[in-house]
Amino acid sequence: MEISKGVEMLHLEFHGNIIHPTLLWDQEMAVLIDTGFPGQIKDLRVAMDKVGVSFDKLKVVILTHQDIDHIGSLPEILQECESNIKVYAHDLDKPYIQGDLPSLRDGQDLPLLKDGHLENPPKGKVDDTLKDGQELPYCGGIRVIHTPGHTPGHISLYLKQSKTLVAGDSMYCVNGIIGGIHAPTALDIKAAQLSLKKYIDLDIESVVCYHGGLSKGNINEQIQKVISY
């Protein structure tokens, strides 16, 4: 689904789960925010083809956090693109993404379990770490917002040109309405609640939640409601 020119919310399905990576692009390059489950590189290719963006144009991957549905296809992307991809993530989630530490959710990703453990958990090198308030120069400017709670190094991304918030798993959405924090998967619910307050002062026209998809209109009011709840 097109959010604005050069910003597309992808729609991927895996064992009944619907997830929404975000694709950004301009004349020079493409940026992928989160990579889906393991084995979804073909789905990503198809989704990119549909919007007319060549997979060869992909130069940057930004990971909102370490969960398997966000980093799952990273190894395949790295294998296929070799040294042409730069991978970003927050320092606190970097060791889990790289496989230096076991996943914080080993045992919870049921479609990929064998005897209660992940089979060959995905991992990939993180080239550069991100900090709260940092701005990346890609595709009109991307502001990094450290939003811990779901995981320690969870980040959200504010796309300055389109006034779009890519919320990752900091919030979920139901039928176009922000539902707030998904408490059962938040490792630190208090931190997650505090993180939402970082959105209040942003000029947001659209929110992409990885689970639930797009919300448009009265975003700041919606966020105020879930903070107050």
C-alpha positions as CSV (number, residue, x, y, z in Angstrom):
1,M,0.0,0.0,0.0
2,E,1.4,3.4,-1.0
3,I,1.8,5.8,1.9
4,S,3.2,8.6,-0.2
5,K,5.6,8.9,-3.1
6,G,8.5,6.6,-2.5
7,V,7.0,5.1,0.7
8,E,5.3,1.7,0.5
9,M,3.9,-0.4,3.3
10,L,4.4,-4.0,2.2
11,H,2.0,-6.8,3.0
12,L,3.5,-10.2,3.7
13,E,1.9,-13.4,4.9
14,F,3.6,-16.2,6.8
15,H,1.6,-19.1,8.4
16,G,-1.4,-16.9,8.9
17,N,0.7,-14.0,10.2
18,I,0.4,-10.7,8.3
19,I,3.4,-8.4,8.7
20,H,4.2,-5.0,7.2
21,P,7.8,-4.2,6.4
22,T,8.3,-0.7,4.9
23,L,10.0,0.1,1.6
24,L,11.5,3.5,0.8
25,W,13.1,4.6,-2.4
26,D,14.3,7.4,-4.6
27,Q,16.2,7.7,-7.8
28,E,19.5,6.5,-6.2
29,M,18.5,3.7,-3.9
30,A,16.0,1.7,-1.8
31,V,15.8,1.2,1.9
32,L,14.0,-1.7,3.6
33,I,12.8,-1.4,7.2
34,D,12.6,-5.0,8.6
35,T,12.9,-8.1,6.5
36,G,10.1,-10.5,7.4
37,F,10.3,-14.1,8.5
38,P,13.0,-16.5,7.3
39,G,12.4,-17.6,3.7
40,Q,10.5,-14.5,2.7
41,I,13.1,-13.0,0.3
42,K,11.0,-14.2,-2.6
43,D,7.9,-12.4,-1.1
44,L,10.0,-9.3,-0.7
45,R,11.1,-9.5,-4.3
46,V,7.6,-9.8,-5.6
47,A,6.4,-6.9,-3.4
48,M,9.2,-4.7,-4.6
49,D,8.5,-5.7,-8.2
50,K,4.9,-4.7,-7.8
51,V,5.8,-1.1,-7.0
52,G,8.5,-1.0,-9.7
53,V,11.5,-1.1,-7.5
54,S,14.3,-3.4,-8.6
55,F,15.8,-5.6,-5.8
56,D,19.2,-4.5,-7.1
57,K,18.4,-1.0,-5.9
58,L,18.3,-2.1,-2.3
59,K,21.2,-0.6,-0.5
60,V,20.2,-0.2,3.1
61,V,18.3,-2.4,5.7
62,I,17.2,-0.9,9.0
63,L,16.0,-3.3,11.7
64,T,13.6,-2.0,14.3
65,H,14.6,-4.9,16.6
66,Q,15.8,-8.5,17.0
67,D,12.6,-10.5,16.7
68,I,12.6,-13.3,14.1
69,D,9.7,-11.8,12.0
70,H,11.8,-8.7,11.6
71,I,15.3,-10.1,10.9
72,G,14.2,-13.5,9.4
73,S,15.2,-12.9,5.8
74,L,18.3,-10.8,6.6
75,P,20.8,-13.7,6.0
76,E,19.3,-14.4,2.6
77,I,19.4,-10.7,1.7
78,L,23.0,-10.5,2.7
79,Q,24.0,-13.6,0.9
80,E,22.3,-12.4,-2.3
81,C,23.5,-8.8,-2.2
82,E,26.9,-9.5,-0.6
83,S,28.7,-6.3,0.3
84,N,26.2,-4.0,-1.4
85,I,23.9,-3.7,1.6
86,K,24.4,-1.7,4.8
87,V,22.6,-2.9,7.9
88,Y,21.6,-0.7,10.7
89,A,20.1,-1.5,14.2
90,H,20.3,-0.2,17.8
91,D,23.4,-1.2,19.8
92,L,21.3,-2.9,22.5
93,D,19.7,-5.4,20.0
94,K,22.8,-5.8,17.8
95,P,24.3,-8.8,19.7
96,Y,21.0,-10.7,19.3
97,I,20.7,-9.9,15.6
98,Q,24.3,-11.0,15.0
99,G,23.8,-14.2,16.9
100,D,26.3,-13.3,19.6
101,L,23.5,-13.8,22.2
102,P,20.5,-16.1,21.9
103,S,17.2,-14.6,20.8
104,L,15.2,-12.9,23.6
105,R,12.2,-14.8,22.4
106,D,13.6,-18.3,21.8
107,G,10.6,-20.6,22.2
108,Q,7.9,-18.1,21.2
109,D,8.0,-18.2,17.4
110,L,5.9,-21.3,17.0
111,P,6.0,-21.8,13.2
112,L,9.8,-22.2,13.4
113,L,10.1,-24.3,16.5
114,K,11.6,-27.7,16.9
115,D,11.6,-29.2,20.5
116,G,11.0,-25.7,21.9
117,H,14.0,-24.1,20.2
118,L,14.6,-22.2,16.9
119,E,16.1,-24.2,14.1
120,N,19.1,-22.3,12.7
121,P,18.0,-18.9,14.1
122,P,18.6,-16.1,11.6
123,K,21.6,-13.8,12.1
124,G,23.5,-11.2,10.1
125,K,26.1,-8.6,10.6
126,V,25.0,-5.1,11.7
127,D,27.3,-2.6,10.0
128,D,26.4,0.5,12.0
129,T,24.4,1.1,15.2
130,L,21.8,3.8,15.7
131,K,21.1,6.2,18.5
132,D,18.0,8.2,19.7
133,G,17.6,11.4,17.7
134,Q,20.1,10.4,15.0
135,E,19.1,11.3,11.4
136,L,19.9,9.2,8.4
137,P,20.2,11.0,5.1
138,Y,18.3,8.4,3.0
139,C,15.1,9.0,1.0
140,G,14.3,12.5,2.4
141,G,15.6,11.9,5.9
142,I,14.9,9.3,8.5
143,R,14.9,10.2,12.2
144,V,15.7,7.4,14.7
145,I,13.6,7.2,17.9
146,H,14.8,4.7,20.5
147,T,11.6,3.2,21.8
148,P,12.6,0.4,24.3
149,G,10.1,-1.8,25.9
150,H,9.2,-4.4,23.4
151,T,12.9,-5.1,23.3
152,P,15.8,-3.1,24.9
153,G,17.0,-1.8,21.5
154,H,13.7,-1.3,19.8
155,I,13.6,1.7,17.5
156,S,10.9,3.5,15.6
157,L,11.6,5.7,12.5
158,Y,10.1,9.0,11.5
159,L,10.1,9.6,7.8
160,K,10.5,13.4,7.6
161,Q,9.4,14.0,4.0
162,S,6.1,12.1,4.3
163,K,5.5,12.6,8.0
164,T,5.2,8.9,8.5
165,L,6.0,7.0,11.7
166,V,7.2,3.5,11.2
167,A,6.4,2.2,14.7
168,G,7.7,-1.4,14.5
169,D,6.2,-3.3,17.4
170,S,6.0,-0.4,19.8
171,M,2.3,-0.2,19.0
172,Y,-0.2,-2.4,17.1
173,C,-3.1,-1.4,14.9
174,V,-6.6,-2.8,14.4
175,N,-8.8,-1.8,11.4
176,G,-6.9,1.5,11.0
177,I,-7.0,2.4,14.7
178,I,-4.0,2.4,17.0
179,G,-4.5,-0.2,19.7
180,G,-1.5,0.7,21.9
181,I,1.2,-1.6,23.3
182,H,0.9,-5.3,22.8
183,A,1.5,-6.1,26.5
184,P,2.1,-9.9,26.2
185,T,5.2,-9.4,24.0
186,A,6.6,-6.3,25.8
187,L,9.7,-7.3,27.8
188,D,9.4,-4.1,29.8
189,I,5.9,-2.7,29.9
190,K,6.8,0.5,31.8
191,A,9.6,1.3,29.3
192,A,7.2,0.6,26.5
193,Q,4.6,3.1,27.9
194,L,7.3,5.8,28.3
195,S,8.4,5.2,24.7
196,L,5.1,6.2,23.3
197,K,5.4,9.6,24.8
198,K,8.3,10.3,22.4
199,Y,5.8,10.4,19.6
200,I,3.6,13.2,21.0
201,D,5.6,16.2,19.6
202,L,6.1,14.7,16.2
203,D,4.0,15.9,13.2
204,I,2.6,12.5,12.1
205,E,0.2,12.0,9.3
206,S,0.5,8.2,9.0
207,V,1.6,5.3,11.2
208,V,2.8,2.0,10.0
209,C,2.5,-0.7,12.7
210,Y,4.3,-4.0,11.8
211,H,1.3,-5.9,13.1
212,G,-2.0,-4.3,12.0
213,G,-0.7,-2.0,9.3
214,L,-1.7,1.6,8.5
215,S,-3.4,4.3,10.6
216,K,-4.1,7.7,9.2
217,G,-5.8,10.7,10.6
218,N,-5.9,12.2,14.2
219,I,-2.7,10.3,15.0
220,N,-1.6,12.4,17.9
221,E,-5.0,12.1,19.4
222,Q,-5.0,8.4,19.0
223,I,-1.5,8.2,20.6
224,Q,-2.7,10.4,23.5
225,K,-5.6,8.0,24.1
226,V,-3.4,4.9,24.3
227,I,-0.9,6.7,26.6
228,S,-3.7,7.7,28.9
229,Y,-5.4,4.3,28.9
